[in-house]
Amino acid sequence: MLSRAPAAILSADLVYVEHRLEPDIGVAVDADGVIVAVGPIDSLPAAPIRHFRHRALFPGFVNTHSHAFQRLIRGRTLTVPAHDARADFWSWRTRMYEAALALEPQDVGAVTAYCYLEMLQAGITSVVEFHYLHHAPDGRPYADPNTLAWQVIDAARRVGIRLTLLPVAYHRGGFGRPADPAQRRFLSPDVDTFLTRIDALRGPLTGRPGARLGLAAHSVRAVPEPWLDELKAYARAYGLPVHVHANEQQAEVEQCVAATGRRPVELLADRGFLDARTTVVHATHLSGTEKALLAGTGARVSVCPTTERDLGDGILDATGLHARGVPLCLGSDSQVQIDFFAEMRCLEGHERLRRQRRNVLIARGEGERSVAPAVWEAATRAGADAAGLPVGAFVPGSMADAVTVNLNHPELDGGLPRDIPGLLLCAGGPHSVSEVLVGGRPVRGPEGHPLEGEIRGAYRALCRRLWG
Ligand SMILES: [Zn+2]
């Protein structure tokens, strides 16, 4: 049943529907970029057809965890100082704070636009920004306390990527520990001040195409327990997605147990923080009890495999969570790599290394099952739930966010339609992506993005100033 007349029909040699590539399928889209029908082209009502030749059309990827400014330190944290024998997450964090302290508002805009451009070129059409850089370099709020949030919103608008902005509550350096001076740009003195800042964003972002609001607690170490109640109540009242980092590091788990007698996910569950609107980021080091708690609440896990590998975090029990029905989604997090084909590959691949098995993240069901649907689901539809966005699949009511894959690329030579998702899972990458559409409209063609020169130029100038 059509809700509205289509303004256009998107098609390609092959279209990815219900985790299969099929020929002769059309995606009918209305004037607002909403999908109104999907099916054989000759069954759809007449509308201008935009057919992508030699292409396969896939739903755009949904990136559920991003700190855009961290793109600046990619490749710059691969040394160990002579006086410090150890490099780990915590030493990386010190370098990351140095970058965070150096940025003026226009710099935040420049690096965010550059990072989002790289995402869009790689087929990511929605991004969830875990935004904790709030204040001026001296730690004082800007005259408009959301100045840096607006830089992020504007960068996403310029690039044309869909954004869920999560302003992040951050208060202290750890359990019973005041904040470190290097964290001064992140902090709120109390939860009311933080929520007042969210209030000021809520009105302008309501109904704004291309951007929506959520919120986040940085972690159980960075916010006092009662804040979790306030944040969750606010998110419930306004229907916002809510995210939290948890269990990324063993040290964080140990400190949480020492301070509270509970592990982080146990504490979050105790506080009623976990439900179907909640996304737990990382969940690398979970106990059996914590896995069961996640499964019982409907919360999902955002896994960031290329970052977790880069930081030496560890490997989560992906198959254990998958088997319990905990949805997994994916994030590029520290931007060490912006490539969702690689994130999908690592989600499955890390689990193979850990378990010494093959083909572990398979969809549930009868008969022969393959890896591709489950990891593609993590990269698209499960991510849409984390972002609180109607995207991630070609179904009526969803936004027509899509990427085309070039079927003429040599790595796909000889591939039958049923082989192509697997070929891409093994060796695909940003080079596989041709056109990118957001809300049915092309935002990037095979020749590139219209603002690419300008955005790259501003980013290079920023890097020269910071590192040159
Ligand atoms: Zn993060």
Residues whose N, C-alpha, C, O or C-beta is under 5 A from the ligand:
A	BS01	ZN	none
